[in-house]
């Protein structure tokens, strides 16, 4: 299911990229959505979304990944650390390669923000999906109650969606830039899930023979 989902996301991303490169109806839709938020780009809304968007910067995401690595190591869950870094670094590499391959110009953004890299896809959206999505997974994975797991998932999804929306509201990205970022981040998030579950299963299988041998010795 993870492989099929990843392939589906890849197909969606390919189709979206093609539409963006052709710059047809998608561009007009992007411009219309961007213009719709123009009357709202005033204080205090701009200040709030400037604060939110910082959570998706490369430095903030790196700090989250390093902090999560420390907690996972302290909790003796080292098998989750490599998948976390694979998800983060894979998402970043894919995004920045895509930016310069497509080389899409950004919308005309407000004076309060600065951005120099190409627009498509949004690195903030990609990083938020990959990092905060994986952290939510790592927290919720072993929680005993379903409602706890759902709550963590909703919190993680809320953070991701808000960061993505902040890029649109601040006119730093078009809507399709953010959508593509979510797709790239989602692809690597699924890859991280698959790798983490594989490593966890391998760890269980490695421990099982030792556990069985120990039980046999006690019975003897």
C-alpha beads as a LAMMPS data file, in Angstrom:
LAMMPS data file: protein, C-alpha beads

220 atoms
219 bonds

1 atom types
1 bond types

-500.0 500.0 xlo xhi
-500.0 500.0 ylo yhi
-500.0 500.0 zlo zhi

Masses

1 110.0

Atoms # bond

1 1 1 0.000 0.000 0.000
2 1 1 2.856 2.366 0.774
3 1 1 4.500 1.656 -2.599
4 1 1 1.227 2.147 -4.472
5 1 1 0.566 5.400 -2.587
6 1 1 4.079 6.653 -3.359
7 1 1 3.640 5.851 -7.063
8 1 1 0.295 7.644 -7.085
9 1 1 1.846 10.728 -5.468
10 1 1 4.645 10.602 -8.037
11 1 1 2.094 10.520 -10.858
12 1 1 0.204 13.490 -9.383
13 1 1 3.437 15.451 -9.016
14 1 1 4.425 14.680 -12.601
15 1 1 1.076 15.879 -13.905
16 1 1 1.152 19.032 -11.792
17 1 1 4.698 19.841 -12.901
18 1 1 3.683 19.478 -16.543
19 1 1 0.779 21.879 -16.036
20 1 1 3.032 24.419 -14.338
21 1 1 5.655 24.235 -17.086
22 1 1 2.988 24.787 -19.747
23 1 1 1.751 27.812 -17.711
24 1 1 -1.825 27.627 -18.954
25 1 1 -4.978 27.504 -16.888
26 1 1 -3.060 26.567 -13.746
27 1 1 -1.181 29.870 -13.795
28 1 1 -4.402 31.849 -14.142
29 1 1 -5.890 29.944 -11.220
30 1 1 -2.765 30.580 -9.136
31 1 1 -2.897 34.286 -9.905
32 1 1 -6.591 34.476 -9.036
33 1 1 -6.067 32.781 -5.656
34 1 1 -3.083 35.009 -4.932
35 1 1 -5.075 38.134 -5.748
36 1 1 -7.964 36.999 -3.521
37 1 1 -5.769 37.297 -0.417
38 1 1 -4.376 40.732 -1.315
39 1 1 -6.913 42.710 0.785
40 1 1 -6.020 40.622 3.843
41 1 1 -2.267 41.181 3.685
42 1 1 -2.198 43.737 6.457
43 1 1 -1.185 43.830 10.109
44 1 1 -1.709 41.877 12.338
45 1 1 -2.282 38.994 9.908
46 1 1 1.061 39.471 8.175
47 1 1 2.916 39.429 11.510
48 1 1 1.183 36.200 12.555
49 1 1 1.949 34.390 9.310
50 1 1 5.532 35.679 9.271
51 1 1 5.991 33.944 12.619
52 1 1 4.322 30.756 11.404
53 1 1 6.315 30.573 8.188
54 1 1 9.587 30.555 10.159
55 1 1 8.671 27.049 11.333
56 1 1 9.219 25.850 7.752
57 1 1 12.648 27.370 7.173
58 1 1 15.632 25.121 6.618
59 1 1 17.257 26.122 9.906
60 1 1 14.069 25.484 11.900
61 1 1 13.520 22.091 10.270
62 1 1 17.140 21.101 10.853
63 1 1 16.744 22.030 14.501
64 1 1 13.586 19.910 14.769
65 1 1 15.317 16.929 13.147
66 1 1 18.367 17.235 15.440
67 1 1 16.132 17.545 18.527
68 1 1 14.030 14.569 17.442
69 1 1 17.200 12.561 16.859
70 1 1 18.298 13.242 20.430
71 1 1 14.950 12.214 21.889
72 1 1 14.790 9.062 19.770
73 1 1 18.294 8.058 20.836
74 1 1 17.486 8.686 24.497
75 1 1 14.299 6.604 24.148
76 1 1 16.284 3.685 22.660
77 1 1 14.474 4.031 19.317
78 1 1 17.573 4.389 17.175
79 1 1 15.954 2.391 14.353
80 1 1 13.775 5.447 13.621
81 1 1 16.681 7.893 13.313
82 1 1 17.955 6.845 9.873
83 1 1 14.454 6.917 8.311
84 1 1 13.957 10.405 9.779
85 1 1 17.127 11.708 8.143
86 1 1 16.397 9.916 4.864
87 1 1 12.980 11.588 4.776
88 1 1 14.387 15.026 5.567
89 1 1 17.413 14.965 3.264
90 1 1 15.588 13.221 0.419
91 1 1 12.807 15.792 0.501
92 1 1 15.260 18.692 0.544
93 1 1 17.371 17.317 -2.312
94 1 1 14.330 16.632 -4.494
95 1 1 12.825 20.052 -3.834
96 1 1 15.916 22.056 -4.634
97 1 1 16.620 20.008 -7.742
98 1 1 13.030 20.641 -8.862
99 1 1 13.274 24.371 -8.156
100 1 1 16.162 24.923 -10.530
101 1 1 14.891 22.429 -13.106
102 1 1 11.516 24.184 -13.461
103 1 1 12.859 27.686 -12.632
104 1 1 9.432 29.213 -12.045
105 1 1 9.223 32.879 -11.098
106 1 1 7.618 33.752 -7.783
107 1 1 4.531 35.938 -7.482
108 1 1 5.036 39.568 -6.535
109 1 1 5.404 39.280 -2.781
110 1 1 5.007 41.850 -0.044
111 1 1 7.869 43.964 1.307
112 1 1 7.927 42.140 4.649
113 1 1 9.409 38.955 3.117
114 1 1 12.395 38.133 0.959
115 1 1 12.953 35.142 -1.342
116 1 1 15.520 34.617 -4.081
117 1 1 15.196 30.962 -5.112
118 1 1 12.779 29.704 -7.804
119 1 1 9.192 29.158 -6.715
120 1 1 8.248 25.573 -7.680
121 1 1 7.965 23.544 -5.483
122 1 1 7.753 25.235 -2.083
123 1 1 10.642 24.139 0.128
124 1 1 8.701 25.217 3.217
125 1 1 5.750 22.999 2.296
126 1 1 8.016 20.080 1.407
127 1 1 10.029 20.324 4.593
128 1 1 6.970 20.772 6.791
129 1 1 5.285 17.696 5.336
130 1 1 8.420 15.567 5.594
131 1 1 9.703 16.633 9.009
132 1 1 6.573 17.405 11.030
133 1 1 4.777 14.485 9.417
134 1 1 7.545 12.087 10.406
135 1 1 7.818 13.504 13.922
136 1 1 4.058 13.040 14.344
137 1 1 4.433 9.449 13.127
138 1 1 7.337 8.795 15.506
139 1 1 5.332 10.111 18.471
140 1 1 2.076 8.370 17.576
141 1 1 3.544 5.046 16.406
142 1 1 3.688 3.342 19.793
143 1 1 0.921 5.160 21.634
144 1 1 -1.533 2.633 23.101
145 1 1 -4.790 4.489 22.429
146 1 1 -6.269 5.283 19.026
147 1 1 -7.615 8.667 20.106
148 1 1 -4.096 9.682 21.161
149 1 1 -2.710 8.722 17.760
150 1 1 -5.507 10.601 15.994
151 1 1 -4.864 13.711 18.083
152 1 1 -1.136 13.684 17.271
153 1 1 -1.970 13.222 13.595
154 1 1 -4.379 16.150 13.630
155 1 1 -1.849 18.384 15.387
156 1 1 0.857 17.458 12.899
157 1 1 -1.488 17.982 9.968
158 1 1 -2.553 21.356 11.350
159 1 1 1.052 22.555 11.610
160 1 1 1.829 21.381 8.070
161 1 1 -1.276 22.960 6.555
162 1 1 -0.745 26.257 8.376
163 1 1 2.872 26.546 7.210
164 1 1 1.800 25.833 3.645
165 1 1 -0.991 28.407 3.818
166 1 1 1.407 30.999 5.237
167 1 1 3.431 30.835 2.012
168 1 1 0.317 31.538 -0.054
169 1 1 -0.944 34.276 2.260
170 1 1 2.418 36.086 2.245
171 1 1 2.436 35.843 -1.584
172 1 1 5.801 34.063 -1.572
173 1 1 4.392 31.058 -3.448
174 1 1 1.522 30.162 -5.705
175 1 1 -0.946 27.539 -4.538
176 1 1 0.464 24.948 -6.942
177 1 1 3.950 25.517 -5.502
178 1 1 2.649 24.565 -2.080
179 1 1 0.661 21.624 -3.448
180 1 1 3.771 20.309 -5.208
181 1 1 5.756 20.734 -2.001
182 1 1 3.218 18.673 -0.106
183 1 1 3.422 15.956 -2.780
184 1 1 7.233 15.834 -2.672
185 1 1 7.214 15.798 1.124
186 1 1 4.465 13.165 1.129
187 1 1 6.462 10.913 -1.189
188 1 1 9.509 10.998 1.083
189 1 1 7.320 10.693 4.158
190 1 1 5.929 7.412 2.828
191 1 1 9.478 6.281 2.043
192 1 1 10.460 7.091 5.632
193 1 1 7.466 5.172 6.996
194 1 1 8.348 2.115 4.910
195 1 1 12.016 2.204 5.946
196 1 1 11.137 2.675 9.614
197 1 1 8.651 -0.205 9.628
198 1 1 11.149 -2.430 7.817
199 1 1 13.872 -1.648 10.352
200 1 1 11.457 -2.209 13.229
201 1 1 10.395 -5.581 11.807
202 1 1 14.030 -6.580 11.305
203 1 1 14.769 -5.601 14.889
204 1 1 11.878 -7.733 16.166
205 1 1 13.021 -10.714 14.114
206 1 1 16.584 -10.312 15.367
207 1 1 15.461 -10.304 18.983
208 1 1 12.992 -13.182 18.637
209 1 1 15.563 -16.039 18.407
210 1 1 17.395 -14.674 21.435
211 1 1 14.129 -14.432 23.346
212 1 1 13.142 -17.984 22.361
213 1 1 16.545 -19.327 23.394
214 1 1 16.334 -17.566 26.740
215 1 1 12.847 -19.020 27.332
216 1 1 14.067 -22.528 26.495
217 1 1 16.941 -22.227 28.947
218 1 1 14.605 -21.133 31.723
219 1 1 12.276 -24.048 31.000
220 1 1 15.223 -26.472 31.093

Bonds

1 1 1 2
2 1 2 3
3 1 3 4
4 1 4 5
5 1 5 6
6 1 6 7
7 1 7 8
8 1 8 9
9 1 9 10
10 1 10 11
11 1 11 12
12 1 12 13
13 1 13 14
14 1 14 15
15 1 15 16
16 1 16 17
17 1 17 18
18 1 18 19
19 1 19 20
20 1 20 21
21 1 21 22
22 1 22 23
23 1 23 24
24 1 24 25
25 1 25 26
26 1 26 27
27 1 27 28
28 1 28 29
29 1 29 30
30 1 30 31
31 1 31 32
32 1 32 33
33 1 33 34
34 1 34 35
35 1 35 36
36 1 36 37
37 1 37 38
38 1 38 39
39 1 39 40
40 1 40 41
41 1 41 42
42 1 42 43
43 1 43 44
44 1 44 45
45 1 45 46
46 1 46 47
47 1 47 48
48 1 48 49
49 1 49 50
50 1 50 51
51 1 51 52
52 1 52 53
53 1 53 54
54 1 54 55
55 1 55 56
56 1 56 57
57 1 57 58
58 1 58 59
59 1 59 60
60 1 60 61
61 1 61 62
62 1 62 63
63 1 63 64
64 1 64 65
65 1 65 66
66 1 66 67
67 1 67 68
68 1 68 69
69 1 69 70
70 1 70 71
71 1 71 72
72 1 72 73
73 1 73 74
74 1 74 75
75 1 75 76
76 1 76 77
77 1 77 78
78 1 78 79
79 1 79 80
80 1 80 81
81 1 81 82
82 1 82 83
83 1 83 84
84 1 84 85
85 1 85 86
86 1 86 87
87 1 87 88
88 1 88 89
89 1 89 90
90 1 90 91
91 1 91 92
92 1 92 93
93 1 93 94
94 1 94 95
95 1 95 96
96 1 96 97
97 1 97 98
98 1 98 99
99 1 99 100
100 1 100 101
101 1 101 102
102 1 102 103
103 1 103 104
104 1 104 105
105 1 105 106
106 1 106 107
107 1 107 108
108 1 108 109
109 1 109 110
110 1 110 111
111 1 111 112
112 1 112 113
113 1 113 114
114 1 114 115
115 1 115 116
116 1 116 117
117 1 117 118
118 1 118 119
119 1 119 120
120 1 120 121
121 1 121 122
122 1 122 123
123 1 123 124
124 1 124 125
125 1 125 126
126 1 126 127
127 1 127 128
128 1 128 129
129 1 129 130
130 1 130 131
131 1 131 132
132 1 132 133
133 1 133 134
134 1 134 135
135 1 135 136
136 1 136 137
137 1 137 138
138 1 138 139
139 1 139 140
140 1 140 141
141 1 141 142
142 1 142 143
143 1 143 144
144 1 144 145
145 1 145 146
146 1 146 147
147 1 147 148
148 1 148 149
149 1 149 150
150 1 150 151
151 1 151 152
152 1 152 153
153 1 153 154
154 1 154 155
155 1 155 156
156 1 156 157
157 1 157 158
158 1 158 159
159 1 159 160
160 1 160 161
161 1 161 162
162 1 162 163
163 1 163 164
164 1 164 165
165 1 165 166
166 1 166 167
167 1 167 168
168 1 168 169
169 1 169 170
170 1 170 171
171 1 171 172
172 1 172 173
173 1 173 174
174 1 174 175
175 1 175 176
176 1 176 177
177 1 177 178
178 1 178 179
179 1 179 180
180 1 180 181
181 1 181 182
182 1 182 183
183 1 183 184
184 1 184 185
185 1 185 186
186 1 186 187
187 1 187 188
188 1 188 189
189 1 189 190
190 1 190 191
191 1 191 192
192 1 192 193
193 1 193 194
194 1 194 195
195 1 195 196
196 1 196 197
197 1 197 198
198 1 198 199
199 1 199 200
200 1 200 201
201 1 201 202
202 1 202 203
203 1 203 204
204 1 204 205
205 1 205 206
206 1 206 207
207 1 207 208
208 1 208 209
209 1 209 210
210 1 210 211
211 1 211 212
212 1 212 213
213 1 213 214
214 1 214 215
215 1 215 216
216 1 216 217
217 1 217 218
218 1 218 219
219 1 219 220
